[in-house]
Amino acid sequence: QVQLVESGGGLVQAGGSLRLSCAASGMIFSGKAMGWYRQAPGKQRELIAMFTNSGKTLYDDSVKGRFTISRDNAKNTVYLQLDSLKPEDTAAYYCHTYNPDYWGQGTQVTVSS
């Protein structure tokens, strides 16, 4: 049974930083495409960063240069470093794996101005 468990969210002032973690279990993690999504109230869930199957990293323009995705295959964990946070980054952040698709429960990030 695949499980994805996010952690690391919280309340931070604009300009601050957070590090999100997603611990995976029940799957072969190494080489697996993994993505971070977010969903703000009243908006659709959007992909913001991901590792492709080949290990390439992709970022949405809204976070490029501020957020960094990384992974530790020994710990079956993917991370998202959030720097230079803005109030518009406030959202629930979700970890996702593909084929088959699984989602974590999400972790809330709130950025105050």
C-alpha positions as CSV (number, residue, x, y, z in Angstrom):
1,Q,0.0,0.0,0.0
2,V,1.5,3.3,-1.1
3,Q,1.6,6.1,1.4
4,L,2.8,9.6,0.9
5,V,3.1,11.7,4.1
6,E,3.9,15.4,3.9
7,S,5.2,17.6,6.7
8,G,7.0,20.9,7.3
9,G,4.2,23.4,6.6
10,G,3.4,26.3,8.8
11,L,2.9,30.0,9.2
12,V,5.8,32.2,8.0
13,Q,6.2,35.9,7.2
14,A,6.8,37.1,3.7
15,G,10.4,36.7,2.7
16,G,10.8,33.7,4.9
17,S,11.5,30.0,4.2
18,L,10.1,26.6,4.8
19,R,11.2,23.1,3.9
20,L,8.5,20.6,3.1
21,S,9.1,16.8,3.2
22,C,7.2,13.9,1.6
23,A,8.0,10.5,2.9
24,A,7.0,7.6,0.6
25,S,6.4,4.0,1.5
26,G,5.1,0.9,-0.2
27,M,6.7,1.8,-3.6
28,I,9.9,1.7,-5.4
29,F,11.1,5.3,-4.9
30,S,14.4,5.6,-6.7
31,G,13.8,6.8,-10.3
32,K,10.2,7.4,-9.7
33,A,8.7,10.6,-11.0
34,M,7.5,12.8,-8.1
35,G,5.7,16.1,-8.0
36,W,4.7,18.9,-5.7
37,Y,1.4,20.5,-6.2
38,R,-0.4,23.3,-4.4
39,Q,-4.0,24.4,-4.1
40,A,-5.1,27.7,-2.8
41,P,-8.7,28.3,-1.6
42,G,-11.1,28.6,-4.6
43,K,-8.4,27.6,-7.1
44,Q,-7.5,24.5,-8.9
45,R,-4.6,22.3,-7.8
46,E,-1.5,23.2,-9.8
47,L,1.9,21.5,-10.4
48,I,4.7,23.6,-9.1
49,A,7.8,21.3,-9.2
50,M,8.6,17.8,-10.1
51,F,11.2,15.2,-10.9
52,T,10.7,13.4,-14.1
53,N,11.5,9.6,-14.5
54,S,14.8,10.6,-16.0
55,G,15.7,12.8,-13.0
56,K,15.1,16.1,-14.6
57,T,13.6,18.9,-12.5
58,L,10.8,21.1,-13.8
59,Y,9.3,24.2,-12.2
60,D,6.3,26.4,-12.7
61,D,7.3,29.9,-13.6
62,S,5.6,31.2,-10.5
63,V,8.2,29.5,-8.2
64,K,11.2,29.3,-10.5
65,G,14.3,30.6,-8.7
66,R,12.5,30.6,-5.3
67,F,11.6,26.9,-4.7
68,T,13.9,23.9,-5.0
69,I,12.9,20.3,-5.3
70,S,15.3,17.6,-4.1
71,R,15.2,14.0,-3.1
72,D,17.0,11.5,-0.9
73,N,16.5,8.0,-2.3
74,A,18.0,6.3,0.8
75,K,15.3,7.9,2.9
76,N,12.5,7.5,0.3
77,T,11.8,11.3,0.7
78,V,11.3,14.2,-1.6
79,Y,11.7,17.7,-0.4
80,L,10.6,21.2,-1.5
81,Q,12.6,24.1,-0.2
82,L,10.5,27.3,-0.2
83,D,12.5,30.5,-0.1
84,S,11.5,34.2,-0.6
85,L,7.9,33.3,0.3
86,K,5.1,35.6,-0.8
87,P,1.5,35.8,0.5
88,E,0.3,34.4,-2.8
89,D,2.2,31.2,-2.0
90,T,-0.4,30.5,0.7
91,A,-1.9,27.1,-0.1
92,A,-2.1,23.5,0.8
93,Y,0.9,21.7,-0.7
94,Y,0.6,18.1,-1.9
95,C,3.1,15.4,-2.8
96,H,2.2,13.2,-5.8
97,T,3.5,10.2,-7.6
98,Y,2.5,9.0,-11.1
99,N,1.4,5.8,-12.8
100,P,-0.4,4.9,-10.7
101,D,-1.4,8.2,-9.2
102,Y,-1.1,8.7,-5.4
103,W,-1.5,11.8,-3.3
104,G,-0.4,12.7,0.2
105,Q,-2.8,14.4,2.7
106,G,-1.2,17.8,2.2
107,T,0.5,20.3,4.4
108,Q,-0.7,23.9,4.8
109,V,1.6,26.8,4.1
110,T,0.5,30.3,5.2
111,V,2.5,33.4,4.3
112,S,1.6,36.6,6.1
113,S,2.4,40.0,4.7
